[in-house]
Amino acid sequence: MFTDVDHRLVGQPFNFNLDLGVGFRWLLARNWSVNMEYRYQHISNANLARTNVGINAHGPTLGVSYLF
């Protein structure tokens, strides 16, 4: 991935992105559902540059889906 994050943190514009998630979908009706998910994201350059602090983000998401 290419990013505009401060290069003093990640070392270079090209970085790797690990994105993991787990979640549930509850069907409310034939075409409607509520979705709940927990996601984790890690961005770093895999030590390809001198600086490689890395960035971690995680948290829950909540959504509504219409299935057709």
BAROGU-501494 format. One line per field, with one value per residue (C-alpha): residue number from 1; z, y, x; chain. Coordinates in Angstrom, 1 decimal. Layout:
BEGIN
k: [NUM	...]
Z: [Z	...]
Y: [Y	...]
X: [X	...]
c: [A	...]
//
This chain:
BEGIN
k: [1	2	3	4	5	6	7	8	9	10	11	12	13	14	15	16	17	18	19	20	21	22	23	24	25	26	27	28	29	30	31	32	33	34	35	36	37	38	39	40	41	42	43	44	45	46	47	48	49	50	51	52	53	54	55	56	57	58	59	60	61	62	63	64	65	66	67	68]
Z: [0.0	-0.5	2.3	3.1	6.8	8.2	6.9	10.1	11.6	8.8	7.0	3.4	1.2	0.4	3.3	4.0	5.4	7.6	8.2	10.3	11.4	13.0	13.2	13.3	11.2	12.8	10.3	11.4	8.4	5.0	3.5	6.6	9.0	11.7	11.5	14.3	13.7	15.5	13.2	13.6	11.2	11.2	8.8	8.5	6.0	7.2	8.1	4.5	5.7	8.5	10.5	11.1	14.0	12.5	13.1	14.8	14.7	16.2	17.2	16.7	13.8	13.6	10.5	8.8	5.5	3.0	1.1	-2.3]
Y: [0.0	3.6	6.0	9.7	9.0	10.9	9.2	9.8	7.1	4.6	5.2	5.3	5.8	2.0	-0.1	-3.5	-3.7	-6.5	-6.4	-9.0	-9.1	-11.3	-10.7	-11.8	-11.2	-11.4	-11.8	-9.6	-10.4	-12.1	-9.2	-7.3	-8.0	-6.2	-6.8	-6.5	-6.8	-6.3	-5.3	-5.0	-3.3	-3.1	-0.9	-1.1	-1.3	-4.7	-3.2	-2.2	1.3	2.6	3.8	1.3	2.3	0.8	1.8	-0.3	0.4	-1.7	-1.4	-2.5	-1.7	-1.9	-1.9	-2.7	-4.7	-5.1	-8.5	-8.8]
X: [0.0	1.1	0.4	0.8	1.4	4.3	7.4	9.3	7.0	6.7	10.0	8.9	5.7	5.4	4.2	2.5	-1.0	-2.3	-6.0	-7.9	-11.5	-14.1	-17.8	-21.4	-24.4	-27.9	-30.7	-33.7	-35.9	-35.5	-33.5	-32.2	-29.4	-27.4	-23.6	-21.1	-17.3	-14.0	-11.1	-7.4	-5.0	-1.2	0.7	4.5	7.3	8.6	12.0	12.7	13.6	15.7	12.6	9.8	7.6	4.5	0.9	-1.8	-5.5	-8.3	-11.9	-15.5	-17.8	-21.6	-23.6	-27.0	-27.2	-29.9	-29.6	-31.1]
c: [A	A	A	A	A	A	A	A	A	A	A	A	A	A	A	A	A	A	A	A	A	A	A	A	A	A	A	A	A	A	A	A	A	A	A	A	A	A	A	A	A	A	A	A	A	A	A	A	A	A	A	A	A	A	A	A	A	A	A	A	A	A	A	A	A	A	A	A]
//
